[in-house]
Amino acid sequence: MTGIRMDIRVMPRSPRTAIEGMREGRLIVRVTAPPVDDAANDAVVAAIADFLDLPKRSVRIVSGATARNKTVEIAGLDAETLRRRIAIRA
């Protein structure tokens, strides 16, 4: 899969799952899942896909699988559409 890459900051074990806009060049993603057995990573993929109105298969983590700072690849959007969706929904 090829697509747009985006840096994110994940906050696991949050009280709610939410996308909270950009901070220091990274999209802030809060998930309720703990960082155990890929639960948080799976929740991040689902949250981003839902936020951008894409299927989960369009989002994948390409680096930082065990860190809070990650890079995700998003297929099915161009850069301008991605920026607009983040600006509107965050």
C-alpha positions in Angstrom: 0.0 0.0 0.0 1.2 3.5 -0.8 -0.3 6.7 0.4 0.2 9.7 2.5 2.4 9.4 5.6 1.5 11.3 8.8 3.2 11.5 12.2 0.9 10.9 15.1 1.2 11.0 18.9 -0.7 8.2 20.7 -2.1 8.5 24.2 -3.2 5.0 25.3 -5.5 4.3 28.3 -7.3 7.6 27.8 -10.8 8.0 29.2 -12.2 8.2 25.6 -11.1 7.6 22.1 -10.7 10.8 20.2 -8.6 12.7 17.6 -7.6 16.0 19.1 -6.0 17.9 16.2 -2.4 18.7 15.6 0.3 19.5 18.2 4.0 20.0 17.3 3.4 18.6 13.8 1.7 15.4 15.0 -1.9 14.4 15.0 -3.0 13.6 18.6 -4.8 10.3 18.9 -6.3 9.2 22.3 -7.4 5.6 22.7 -8.9 3.8 25.6 -7.0 0.6 24.8 -3.8 -0.2 26.8 -0.5 -0.5 25.0 -0.5 -4.4 25.4 -0.5 -7.0 22.6 -1.1 -4.4 19.8 -4.5 -3.4 21.4 -3.6 0.3 21.3 -2.2 0.0 17.7 -5.4 -1.6 16.6 -7.4 1.1 18.3 -5.3 3.8 16.7 -5.9 2.3 13.2 -9.6 2.1 13.9 -9.8 5.6 15.3 -8.0 7.2 12.4 -10.0 5.2 9.8 -13.3 6.2 11.5 -12.2 9.9 11.8 -11.2 10.1 8.1 -14.2 8.0 7.0 -12.0 5.3 5.4 -11.9 1.5 5.8 -9.4 0.2 8.4 -7.4 -1.5 5.6 -6.6 2.0 4.3 -4.6 2.9 7.5 -1.4 1.2 8.7 1.3 1.9 11.1 4.7 2.0 9.3 7.0 3.0 12.1 6.9 3.4 15.9 4.8 0.3 16.6 6.1 0.2 20.2 6.3 3.9 20.8 3.9 6.7 21.4 5.2 8.7 18.4 4.2 6.8 15.3 4.0 7.2 11.5 0.9 6.0 9.8 0.3 5.6 6.1 -3.1 6.5 4.8 -4.3 5.2 1.4 -7.2 6.6 -0.5 -6.7 10.4 0.2 -4.6 13.1 -1.4 -2.7 15.5 0.9 -5.2 18.4 0.4 -8.2 16.2 1.3 -6.4 14.9 4.4 -5.6 18.4 5.5 -9.2 19.5 5.0 -10.7 16.5 6.9 -8.4 17.2 9.8 -9.1 20.9 9.9 -12.9 20.3 9.7 -13.2 17.4 12.2 -10.5 18.2 14.8 
